[in-house]
Amino acid sequence: MRKGAKAAVIGSAFAVMLGGAGYGAYNFVTAVSGGTGSGTAGPAPVRTGPPSGSEVKETSRAFFAAWEKGDAAKAAGYTNYEAAAESLLSGYGDAAHIGHLRITPGRATGATVPFSVKATVSYEGRSKALAYDSSLTVVRGETTGKALVDWKPAVVHPQLKDGDTLVTGESESPAIEAVDRNNVVLTKDDYPSLGPILDALRDKYGDKAGGSPGIELAVHHGNADTPDTSLVTLAEGRPGKVKTTLQASAQAAAEKAVQRYAESSVVAVKPSTGEVLAVANHRRDGFNAAFLGKLAPGSTMKIISAATLIDNGITTSNGPAPCPNTATWQSQTFHNLKGMQPQANATLSDSFSRSCNTAFVKYADEVKVDSLTNEAQRRFGLGRNNWKTGIDSFDGSVPASGGPDTAANMIGQGQVQMSPLDMASVTATAMTGAFRQPVIVARSLDGRELATAQGLSGGTVAQLRAMMNRTAVSGTASQVMAGLGGSVGAKTGSAEVDGQAVSNSWFTGYRNDMAAAAMTQEGGHGGEAAGPIVAAVLRTGG
């Protein structure tokens, strides 16, 4: 339990602080004299306010000194959560076999002290140097007034989160050598955002690929579904070869493109086969949002909505889809993007290429509550939780929502959730008519059963392709798609999120036999962030 705090939330448990137990770097006592003649001192006043510069320096150095000596209990005593700190710091030497520790503090910024760590990992006669940077923050306990290290697992190592531990020993899974479709070796050094994906492939296929485990220092994650993250290899195992569907040139373009925009993810697939050609993320949390993200896709959803209207005989690409300034459905009023002019005689193609929200909302009273759900599941293979890509993935959610969400779902808001992988698959289905479940490793590797769906008729495909091509050539995606030759199509999207001042940016498009989709959280309109990412990847499509 954190000391010096009134209450703390640790993981999913709520712990109530019972008092100022524990030992801090310094005890501050002020004598109280006088009184009524008893000569006894009153209670020491509790210091308040931010820790002073000297307190930050002394507390952090006392913590570092105890940690360097391997005295986990003493080091933990300088933190505001002794039990958790002592457990992890004890494991630093016992389970992780890390010794010869030297910590060099940097210049403090306020109450935060950066520091560098140099140490040695030793196991069964093998040793390897370990070096990394981290930081800590000194806070004042609210009840004790002591200056204490604000405990977080990342203090010990920046890749540690709640529930994680450091362990040195035989690797959880044999190493793999992942290669692309042309046998180009894929490494974390060359393709950094592939790190979690390569770990997942190793966890799932390491035993099947014929390799043997090595000896390594790794982060063992508290989440049982997350594979260990290797930090230092003391002895190489014999890697087994795992061939992926990725294309090195597309992967390199994807890695470079997402680096331009924080909190971005992109996926590219080969529509004729469903093979994933590229997957990249640029996120602070390391999460594979490209495959596992669950966010409203905004107007990119209009691909499925347009198909719903066509397949249910409500309208056609050249049929009516008027675009008023506003549209109200069950007491909720929907608007278009600022500056969009109304178009009373608009066709579905007009409204699709301009990304008119109200045109789709106006049709909410002509579709059934489950029409969009059925289209997504039966035609596009979404929302059945049955994709087996080779690693963990999310195959979308399009619930049969009543009330205002019936309309909101039509424009990719409401209860709809998608990942970039899902929207790349949607675009691939729209351009070919066939749903081919995305895969990152061949089905033959493990004999898994892939998801199937009915797909789209030739007539619906022709209309969707015409509308997406118009969007790419002269609609909202034209600026982003300019200069891309061959057969092209696109759809922009922006999704408003409660509590965000700026919408999430979405974009999906195709060029020849490549379809891609990207999402940038708080990236604005589709063409502002996600669009350039997709275009950069599509340029490798030839």
C-alpha positions in Angstrom: 0.0 0.0 0.0 1.3 3.4 -0.8 2.4 5.3 2.3 1.8 9.0 2.8 -1.3 9.0 0.6 -5.0 9.1 1.5 -6.0 6.5 -1.0 -4.5 4.7 -4.0 -5.8 2.6 -6.9 -3.5 -0.3 -7.8 -4.6 -2.3 -10.8 -8.3 -3.0 -10.3 -8.1 -2.9 -6.5 -8.9 0.1 -4.3 -6.8 0.4 -1.2 -7.4 2.8 1.7 -4.5 4.3 3.5 -4.5 3.6 7.2 -1.9 6.2 8.3 1.6 7.3 7.9 3.3 4.0 8.2 6.8 3.4 6.8 10.1 5.2 6.6 10.9 8.1 4.3 14.3 9.6 3.4 14.0 12.1 6.2 11.8 12.8 9.2 11.0 16.4 9.8 10.4 17.2 13.5 9.8 20.6 15.0 10.1 20.8 18.8 7.2 22.4 20.6 8.0 24.0 23.9 6.1 25.8 26.6 2.5 24.8 27.1 0.9 24.4 30.4 3.9 23.3 32.3 4.0 19.6 31.3 7.2 20.1 29.2 6.0 17.6 26.6 6.3 18.2 22.9 3.2 18.2 20.7 2.9 16.2 17.4 5.4 17.1 14.7 3.8 19.3 12.1 3.4 17.6 8.7 5.2 19.3 5.9 3.2 20.3 2.9 3.8 21.6 -0.6 6.1 20.2 -3.4 9.4 18.7 -2.2 12.3 21.1 -2.3 15.2 20.7 -4.5 17.4 19.4 -1.7 14.7 16.9 -0.7 14.4 15.7 -4.3 18.2 15.2 -4.5 18.6 13.5 -1.1 15.6 11.2 -1.5 16.5 10.1 -5.0 20.2 9.5 -4.0 19.3 7.6 -0.9 17.0 5.4 -3.1 19.7 4.9 -5.7 22.3 4.0 -3.1 20.1 1.3 -1.5 19.1 -0.1 -4.9 22.8 -0.3 -6.0 23.7 -2.2 -2.8 20.9 -4.7 -3.5 19.0 -3.7 -0.3 15.5 -4.0 -1.7 13.8 -3.4 1.6 15.7 -0.2 2.3 15.2 1.1 -1.2 11.5 0.4 -1.0 11.4 2.3 2.2 12.1 5.5 0.3 9.0 5.0 -1.9 5.3 5.6 -1.3 4.4 1.9 -2.1 6.8 -0.2 -0.1 5.3 -3.7 -0.8 5.2 -3.4 -4.5 8.6 -1.7 -4.7 10.3 -4.3 -2.5 8.9 -7.2 -4.5 10.1 -5.8 -7.9 13.5 -4.6 -6.5 14.1 -8.0 -4.9 13.4 -9.7 -8.2 15.9 -7.5 -9.9 18.7 -9.5 -8.3 17.0 -12.8 -7.5 14.9 -13.6 -10.6 16.5 -11.3 -13.2 20.0 -12.0 -12.0 21.1 -8.4 -12.5 24.2 -7.3 -10.6 27.2 -4.9 -10.6 24.6 -2.1 -10.7 25.7 1.5 -11.2 23.2 4.3 -11.4 24.1 7.8 -12.6 21.5 10.5 -11.9 21.0 13.3 -14.4 19.9 16.9 -13.8 16.5 17.1 -12.1 13.7 18.9 -13.8 11.5 20.0 -10.9 10.8 16.9 -8.9 11.7 14.4 -11.8 15.2 12.9 -11.8 16.4 11.1 -15.0 19.0 8.5 -14.5 21.0 5.9 -16.4 21.6 2.3 -15.4 24.6 0.2 -16.2 24.7 -3.4 -14.9 25.5 -7.0 -15.8 23.1 -9.9 -16.3 24.6 -13.2 -15.3 23.1 -16.7 -15.6 24.7 -20.1 -15.5 28.2 -18.9 -16.4 27.0 -16.4 -19.0 27.1 -12.6 -18.7 26.0 -9.7 -20.7 26.1 -5.9 -20.2 22.8 -4.1 -19.6 22.3 -0.4 -20.1 19.1 1.8 -20.2 17.7 5.1 -19.1 14.7 5.7 -16.8 13.4 8.4 -14.4 11.7 8.9 -11.1 9.6 11.6 -9.5 9.8 12.6 -5.8 6.4 13.5 -4.2 5.4 14.5 -0.7 3.2 12.0 1.3 0.0 13.7 2.1 -0.3 12.2 5.6 3.4 11.8 6.5 4.8 14.9 4.8 7.9 12.9 3.8 9.7 13.2 0.5 9.2 9.9 -1.2 9.8 8.3 -4.6 6.5 8.0 -6.4 6.5 4.3 -7.1 5.9 3.0 -10.6 7.4 -0.2 -12.1 8.9 1.9 -14.9 11.3 3.3 -12.3 13.1 -0.1 -12.4 12.9 -0.4 -16.2 11.0 1.8 -18.7 9.3 -1.3 -20.3 7.8 -2.5 -17.0 4.1 -1.9 -16.2 1.9 -2.9 -13.3 2.0 -6.7 -12.8 5.2 -7.1 -14.9 8.4 -8.7 -13.7 12.0 -9.1 -14.9 13.2 -12.7 -15.4 16.4 -14.3 -16.7 16.4 -17.8 -17.9 15.5 -20.1 -20.8 13.3 -18.1 -23.2 9.5 -18.7 -23.0 9.5 -19.7 -26.7 12.3 -20.6 -29.1 13.6 -17.7 -31.2 12.3 -17.2 -34.7 13.7 -15.6 -37.8 10.7 -13.9 -39.4 10.9 -13.2 -43.1 8.7 -11.4 -45.5 7.0 -13.0 -48.6 10.3 -12.7 -50.5 12.4 -14.1 -47.7 13.8 -10.7 -46.6 14.6 -11.0 -42.8 12.4 -8.8 -40.6 14.0 -7.6 -37.4 13.0 -5.1 -34.7 16.0 -3.0 -35.5 15.1 -2.6 -39.1 11.3 -2.4 -38.5 10.8 -1.1 -34.9 7.0 -1.1 -34.8 7.0 -4.8 -35.7 8.4 -5.5 -32.2 5.2 -6.6 -30.6 4.1 -8.4 -33.7 7.3 -10.4 -33.9 7.0 -11.2 -30.2 3.5 -12.5 -30.8 4.6 -14.6 -33.8 7.4 -16.0 -31.7 5.0 -16.8 -28.8 2.6 -18.6 -31.1 4.9 -20.3 -33.7 8.2 -20.6 -32.0 7.6 -24.2 -31.0 6.2 -25.0 -34.4 9.1 -23.4 -36.4 11.7 -26.0 -35.3 13.9 -23.7 -33.3 15.4 -24.1 -29.8 15.2 -21.7 -26.9 18.0 -19.4 -25.8 18.9 -17.7 -22.5 17.6 -14.2 -22.1 16.5 -11.4 -19.8 12.9 -10.6 -20.5 9.9 -8.7 -19.3 7.3 -11.3 -18.1 4.0 -9.5 -18.5 1.3 -9.6 -15.9 -1.2 -10.1 -18.7 -1.0 -13.8 -19.5 -2.1 -13.2 -23.1 1.0 -10.9 -23.7 4.2 -12.7 -24.8 7.4 -12.0 -22.9 9.4 -9.0 -24.2 13.1 -9.9 -24.7 15.6 -7.3 -23.4 19.0 -9.0 -23.5 20.1 -12.3 -25.0 22.8 -14.1 -23.1 22.8 -17.2 -25.3 21.3 -17.5 -28.7 18.9 -20.3 -29.3 18.5 -21.8 -32.8 15.8 -19.7 -34.4 13.1 -21.3 -36.5 12.1 -19.7 -39.7 8.6 -18.1 -39.8 7.5 -16.8 -43.2 5.0 -14.0 -43.1 2.9 -12.4 -45.8 4.5 -9.0 -45.2 6.3 -7.1 -48.0 9.5 -5.5 -46.8 9.1 -2.4 -49.1 5.6 -1.7 -48.0 6.5 -2.3 -44.4 9.4 0.1 -44.6 7.1 2.8 -46.1 4.5 2.1 -43.4 7.1 2.5 -40.6 8.3 5.8 -42.1 4.8 7.1 -42.7 3.4 6.6 -39.2 6.4 8.3 -37.6 5.1 11.6 -39.0 2.0 11.4 -36.8 1.8 10.5 -33.1 -0.7 7.8 -32.1 -1.0 6.4 -35.7 -1.6 3.0 -37.1 -1.8 1.6 -40.6 -2.4 -1.8 -42.3 -2.1 -2.8 -46.0 -3.5 -6.0 -47.5 -3.5 -7.7 -50.8 -7.2 -7.8 -51.9 -6.7 -10.8 -54.2 -5.5 -13.0 -51.4 -6.2 -11.2 -48.0 -2.5 -11.3 -47.2 -1.3 -8.5 -44.9 1.5 -6.6 -46.7 2.3 -4.1 -43.9 1.4 -3.2 -40.4 2.8 -0.3 -38.4 2.1 1.6 -35.3 3.5 4.8 -33.8 2.2 4.9 -30.2 3.5 5.7 -26.8 2.0 2.6 -25.3 3.3 0.1 -27.8 -0.2 -1.2 -28.4 -0.9 -2.9 -31.8 -3.8 -0.7 -32.5 -3.5 -1.5 -36.2 -4.9 -5.0 -35.5 -6.5 -4.6 -32.1 -7.8 -1.0 -32.0 -11.5 -0.6 -31.3 -12.5 2.9 -32.4 -15.4 4.5 -34.3 -14.2 4.7 -38.0 -16.1 7.8 -38.9 -17.1 8.3 -42.6 -15.0 5.4 -43.8 -18.0 3.4 -42.6 -20.0 4.8 -45.4 -18.5 2.1 -47.7 -20.5 -0.4 -45.7 -23.5 1.9 -45.4 -23.6 2.6 -49.1 -23.5 -1.1 -49.8 -26.4 -1.6 -47.3 -28.5 1.0 -49.2 -27.7 -0.6 -52.5 -28.2 -4.2 -51.5 -31.5 -3.5 -49.7 -32.9 -1.7 -52.8 -33.1 1.7 -51.1 -31.1 3.7 -53.6 -28.2 3.3 -56.0 -25.0 5.2 -56.7 -26.9 7.3 -59.3 -30.1 7.3 -57.2 -31.2 10.1 -54.8 -29.3 10.9 -51.6 -30.1 14.6 -50.8 -27.6 16.4 -48.6 -29.3 19.0 -46.3 -27.5 21.1 -43.8 -28.8 19.1 -40.9 -30.8 15.8 -40.3 -32.6 14.8 -37.2 -33.2 11.2 -36.2 -35.1 10.4 -33.0 -34.4 13.8 -31.4 -30.7 13.8 -32.3 -29.5 16.4 -34.9 -26.6 15.5 -37.2 -24.5 18.0 -39.0 -22.0 18.0 -41.9 -18.5 19.2 -41.9 -18.2 22.9 -41.5 -18.5 24.7 -44.9 -20.3 21.9 -46.8 -23.0 23.4 -48.9 -26.4 21.6 -49.1 -27.3 19.7 -52.2 -31.0 19.0 -52.6 -30.7 16.9 -55.8 -27.6 15.0 -54.8 -27.1 11.4 -55.8 -25.5 8.7 -53.5 -22.3 9.1 -55.5 -22.4 12.9 -54.9 -22.9 12.5 -51.2 -20.4 9.7 -50.8 -17.6 11.6 -52.6 -18.3 14.8 -50.5 -18.7 12.7 -47.3 -22.2 14.2 -46.6 -23.4 12.9 -43.2 -26.9 14.0 -43.5 -27.6 12.1 -46.7 -26.9 8.8 -44.9 -28.7 9.9 -41.7 -31.8 10.7 -43.8 -32.0 7.0 -44.8 -32.0 5.7 -41.2 -35.7 5.5 -41.3 -35.6 3.2 -44.4 -33.2 0.6 -43.0 -34.0 -1.8 -40.3 -32.2 -1.7 -37.0 -30.1 -4.7 -38.0 -29.6 -3.9 -41.7 -26.1 -2.5 -41.2 -25.2 -5.3 -38.9 -26.3 -8.0 -41.4 -24.4 -6.3 -44.2 -21.2 -6.0 -42.2 -21.4 -9.7 -41.1 -22.7 -11.4 -44.1 -21.1 -9.4 -46.9 -17.9 -8.1 -45.3 -17.1 -10.8 -42.7 -17.0 -8.4 -39.8 -18.2 -8.6 -36.2 -18.3 -12.4 -35.7 -15.2 -12.6 -33.6 -13.8 -15.5 -35.8 -10.9 -14.0 -37.7 -7.7 -16.1 -37.3 -5.0 -13.8 -38.8 -2.1 -15.6 -37.2 -1.9 -13.2 -34.2 -4.5 -11.6 -32.0 -6.8 -9.3 -33.9 -10.2 -7.6 -33.7 -12.7 -8.1 -36.5 -14.9 -5.2 -35.9 -18.2 -4.6 -34.2 -21.4 -3.3 -35.8 -24.2 -3.9 -33.3 -27.9 -3.6 -34.1 -28.3 -0.4 -32.2 -31.7 1.2 -31.9 -32.6 4.9 -31.1 -30.2 7.6 -32.4 -27.4 5.1 -32.8 -29.2 3.6 -35.8 -28.4 6.8 -37.7 -25.1 7.4 -36.0 -23.8 3.9 -36.9 -24.5 4.8 -40.6 -21.8 7.5 -40.5 -19.3 5.5 -38.4 -20.2 6.9 -35.0 -22.5 5.5 -32.4 -21.6 2.0 -31.4 -19.5 1.0 -34.4 -15.9 0.0 -33.7 -13.2 -0.8 -36.1 -9.4 -1.2 -36.4 -7.3 -0.2 -39.4 -7.1 -3.9 -40.3 -10.9 -4.1 -40.5 -11.2 -1.1 -42.7 -8.4 -2.3 -45.0 -10.4 -5.5 -45.4 -13.6 -3.6 -46.0 -11.9 -1.7 -48.9 -10.5 -5.0 -50.3 -13.9 -6.6 -50.2 -15.5 -3.5 -51.9 -13.0 -3.5 -54.7 -13.0 -7.3 -55.4 -16.5 -8.4 -54.2 -14.9 -11.3 -52.3 -14.3 -11.4 -48.6 -10.8 -12.9 -47.9 -10.0 -13.0 -44.3 -6.7 -11.1 -43.6 -3.7 -13.3 -42.6 -0.2 -12.4 -41.6 1.1 -16.0 -41.8 -0.2 -18.6 -44.2 -3.0 -20.9 -43.1 -0.7 -23.9 -44.0 1.6 -23.1 -41.0 -0.9 -24.3 -38.5 -4.0 -25.5 -40.4 -6.3 -22.9 -38.7 -9.8 -22.4 -40.2 -10.3 -19.0 -41.8 -13.5 -16.9 -41.6 -15.8 -16.8 -44.6 -18.5 -14.4 -45.8 -20.9 -14.1 -48.7 -19.2 -11.1 -50.3 -20.8 -8.6 -52.7 -22.5 -8.9 -56.0 -20.8 -7.6 -59.2 -23.3 -4.8 -59.4 -22.7 -3.5 -55.9 -18.9 -3.8 -56.5 -19.1 -1.7 -59.6 -21.0 1.0 -57.8 -18.7 1.1 -54.8 -15.6 1.2 -57.0 -17.1 4.0 -59.0 -17.9 6.0 -55.9 -14.5 5.4 -54.3 -12.7 6.3 -57.5 -14.7 9.5 -57.7 -13.7 10.3 -54.1 -10.1 9.7 -54.9 -10.1 11.7 -58.2 -12.3 14.6 -57.4 -13.8 14.2 -53.9 -12.5 14.6 -50.4 -9.5 12.3 -51.0 -8.3 13.9 -54.2 -5.5 16.0 -52.7 -4.1 13.0 -50.8 -4.4 10.6 -53.7 -3.0 13.0 -56.4 -0.2 11.4 -58.4 -1.1 7.8 -57.7 -1.6 6.0 -61.0 -3.4 2.8 -61.8 -6.8 1.8 -60.5 -7.5 3.9 -57.4 -10.2 4.6 -54.9 -10.5 6.0 -51.4 -12.8 7.2 -48.6 -12.0 9.8 -45.9 -13.3 9.8 -42.4 -13.1 11.7 -39.2 -14.6 10.4 -35.9 -15.6 12.6 -33.0 -14.8 11.3 -29.6 -16.3 12.5 -26.3 -13.7 14.4 -24.4 -11.4 15.1 -27.4 -11.2 18.6 -28.9 -9.9 17.1 -32.1 -11.5 14.2 -34.0 -9.7 11.0 -34.9 -8.5 10.9 -38.5 -9.3 7.9 -40.7 -8.6 7.1 -44.3 -8.8 4.0 -46.5 -7.9 3.5 -50.1 -6.8 1.1 -52.8 -4.3 1.1 -55.7 -4.2 -1.8 -58.0 -3.8 -5.0 -55.8 -3.2 -3.2 -52.5 -5.7 -1.8 -50.0 -4.7 0.2 -47.0 -6.3 1.9 -44.0 -4.9 4.2 -41.3 -6.1 5.9 -38.2 -4.5 8.8 -36.2 -6.0 9.6 -32.9 -6.7 13.3 -32.6 -5.4 13.7 -36.1 -8.3 15.8 -37.4 -9.9 15.3 -40.8 -9.2 12.1 -42.8 -6.9 13.8 -45.3 -4.9 15.6 -42.7 -3.0 12.7 -41.1 -4.4 9.2 -41.9 -4.6 10.1 -45.6 -0.9 10.8 -46.2 0.0 7.6 -44.3 -2.2 5.5 -46.6 -0.9 7.3 -49.7 2.7 6.7 -48.8 2.0 2.9 -48.4 0.0 2.7 -51.6 2.9 4.2 -53.6 4.7 0.9 -53.0 1.9 -1.0 -54.6 3.0 -0.5 -58.2 
